[in-house]
Amino acid sequence: MDISMTSNPQDKLTDLQLLEEFGRCRRTLNLHFGNALRPLGLGAKQGSLLRFLSKRGKACLADLSRDTQTDPASMTKIVNQLLKEELIKQGEHPTDKRRWVLALTPKGEKLAGQVEKIYLTLSEGVLKVLSAGEKAQFLKTLQKITQHLAAEKHLAVPKH
């Protein structure tokens, strides 16, 4: 919903409060996941990338950046750290010699398994306060917002 187009000022406040609470929730989740991954020597983004490659198998840098919604500069930094730690490896792209394909090393695969267990445990702990129906509705709502954001090129922003 475009909050700048809402007619009732109280609705604008509610929308803003909702997005602020969502932001606090997201930051708190990142903090918990980061803290849980720290003993493995990983940050939240690194853990997320290992999980992604574990499920995908291989991907080029541009695909990783796009599919994880991480800006290319940040993705390059994460990839370089994981390459240095020998958790991922570079290989030639099958059709484009200008690009590299990234995949997990055996060491990375082992760590990705540990990361997955952490994600499962934390996910269960976070969502245990919701009933099955609330989880289904929450997922549906998040998917609706995500689809809306993906479809919007630019959200309406007040002009200065």
C-alpha positions as CSV (number, residue, x, y, z in Angstrom):
1,M,0.0,0.0,0.0
2,D,1.3,3.4,-0.9
3,I,1.2,5.2,2.4
4,S,1.5,8.6,0.7
5,M,-1.9,8.0,-0.9
6,T,-3.7,7.1,2.3
7,S,-6.4,9.6,3.1
8,N,-6.6,9.1,6.9
9,P,-3.6,10.5,8.8
10,Q,-4.1,7.8,11.4
11,D,-3.7,5.1,8.7
12,K,-0.3,6.7,7.7
13,L,0.9,6.4,11.3
14,T,-0.3,2.8,11.5
15,D,1.4,1.9,8.2
16,L,4.6,3.5,9.4
17,Q,4.4,1.8,12.8
18,L,3.9,-1.5,11.0
19,L,7.0,-1.1,8.8
20,E,9.1,0.1,11.7
21,E,8.1,-2.9,13.8
22,F,8.9,-5.2,10.8
23,G,12.3,-3.5,10.5
24,R,12.9,-4.1,14.3
25,C,11.9,-7.7,13.9
26,R,14.2,-8.2,10.9
27,R,17.2,-6.6,12.6
28,T,16.5,-8.7,15.8
29,L,16.4,-11.8,13.7
30,N,19.7,-10.9,11.9
31,L,21.2,-10.3,15.3
32,H,20.1,-13.7,16.6
33,F,21.2,-15.5,13.5
34,G,24.6,-13.6,13.5
35,N,25.1,-14.5,17.2
36,A,24.3,-18.2,16.5
37,L,26.7,-18.3,13.5
38,R,29.6,-16.5,15.2
39,P,31.0,-19.7,16.8
40,L,31.3,-21.1,13.3
41,G,33.2,-18.0,12.2
42,L,30.4,-16.7,10.0
43,G,28.2,-13.7,9.8
44,A,24.5,-13.8,8.9
45,K,25.1,-12.9,5.2
46,Q,27.9,-15.5,4.9
47,G,25.6,-18.2,6.5
48,S,22.8,-17.2,4.1
49,L,25.1,-17.5,1.1
50,L,26.4,-21.0,2.2
51,R,22.7,-22.1,2.6
52,F,21.9,-20.7,-0.8
53,L,24.7,-22.4,-2.6
54,S,23.9,-25.6,-0.7
55,K,20.4,-25.6,-2.2
56,R,21.4,-24.2,-5.6
57,G,24.6,-26.1,-6.2
58,K,26.3,-23.5,-8.4
59,A,25.7,-19.8,-9.2
60,C,27.6,-16.9,-10.7
61,L,28.1,-13.7,-8.7
62,A,25.4,-11.7,-10.5
63,D,22.9,-14.5,-9.8
64,L,23.9,-14.6,-6.2
65,S,23.5,-10.9,-5.8
66,R,20.1,-10.8,-7.6
67,D,18.6,-13.9,-5.9
68,T,19.7,-13.0,-2.4
69,Q,18.9,-9.3,-2.9
70,T,22.4,-8.3,-1.9
71,D,24.1,-5.4,-3.7
72,P,27.0,-6.5,-5.9
73,A,29.7,-4.7,-3.9
74,S,28.6,-6.4,-0.7
75,M,28.2,-9.8,-2.4
76,T,31.8,-9.5,-3.8
77,K,33.1,-8.8,-0.3
78,I,31.2,-11.9,1.1
79,V,32.4,-14.1,-1.8
80,N,36.0,-13.0,-1.3
81,Q,35.9,-13.8,2.4
82,L,34.4,-17.3,1.7
83,L,37.0,-17.9,-1.1
84,K,39.8,-16.9,1.3
85,E,38.4,-19.3,3.9
86,E,38.1,-22.1,1.2
87,L,34.4,-22.5,1.9
88,I,33.6,-21.8,-1.8
89,K,35.5,-22.3,-5.0
90,Q,35.5,-20.6,-8.4
91,G,35.1,-22.4,-11.6
92,E,34.7,-21.5,-15.3
93,H,31.2,-20.6,-16.4
94,P,30.1,-23.2,-19.0
95,T,28.9,-20.7,-21.6
96,D,30.4,-17.3,-20.7
97,K,34.2,-17.3,-20.2
98,R,34.0,-13.8,-18.7
99,R,32.1,-15.0,-15.7
100,W,32.9,-17.4,-12.8
101,V,30.7,-20.0,-11.3
102,L,30.8,-20.4,-7.5
103,A,30.2,-23.6,-5.6
104,L,30.8,-25.0,-2.1
105,T,34.0,-26.8,-1.3
106,P,33.7,-30.0,0.8
107,K,34.6,-27.8,3.8
108,G,31.8,-25.4,2.8
109,E,29.3,-28.2,2.4
110,K,30.1,-29.4,5.9
111,L,29.7,-25.9,7.3
112,A,26.5,-25.4,5.3
113,G,25.0,-28.4,7.0
114,Q,25.7,-26.9,10.4
115,V,24.3,-23.6,9.3
116,E,21.1,-25.3,8.2
117,K,20.7,-26.9,11.6
118,I,21.1,-23.5,13.2
119,Y,18.6,-21.9,10.9
120,L,16.0,-24.7,11.6
121,T,16.5,-24.5,15.3
122,L,16.2,-20.7,15.4
123,S,13.2,-20.7,13.0
124,E,11.3,-23.1,15.2
125,G,12.2,-21.0,18.3
126,V,11.1,-17.7,16.7
127,L,7.8,-19.0,15.3
128,K,6.7,-21.2,18.2
129,V,4.6,-18.3,19.4
130,L,2.4,-18.6,16.3
131,S,-0.3,-21.1,15.7
132,A,-0.3,-23.1,12.4
133,G,-3.0,-20.8,11.1
134,E,-1.1,-17.6,12.1
135,K,2.1,-19.0,10.4
136,A,0.1,-19.7,7.2
137,Q,-1.4,-16.2,7.2
138,F,1.9,-14.6,8.1
139,L,3.6,-16.4,5.1
140,K,0.8,-15.3,2.8
141,T,1.1,-11.7,3.9
142,L,4.9,-11.7,3.5
143,Q,4.6,-13.2,0.1
144,K,2.0,-10.6,-0.9
145,I,4.3,-7.7,0.2
146,T,7.3,-9.3,-1.5
147,Q,5.5,-9.7,-4.8
148,H,4.3,-6.1,-4.6
149,L,7.8,-4.8,-3.9
150,A,9.2,-6.9,-6.8
151,A,6.6,-5.5,-9.2
152,E,7.2,-1.9,-8.2
153,K,10.1,-0.1,-9.9
154,H,9.8,2.9,-7.6
155,L,7.5,3.4,-4.6
156,A,5.9,6.8,-4.4
157,V,8.1,9.1,-2.3
158,P,7.0,12.7,-1.4
159,K,8.9,15.3,-3.4
160,H,10.9,17.9,-1.6
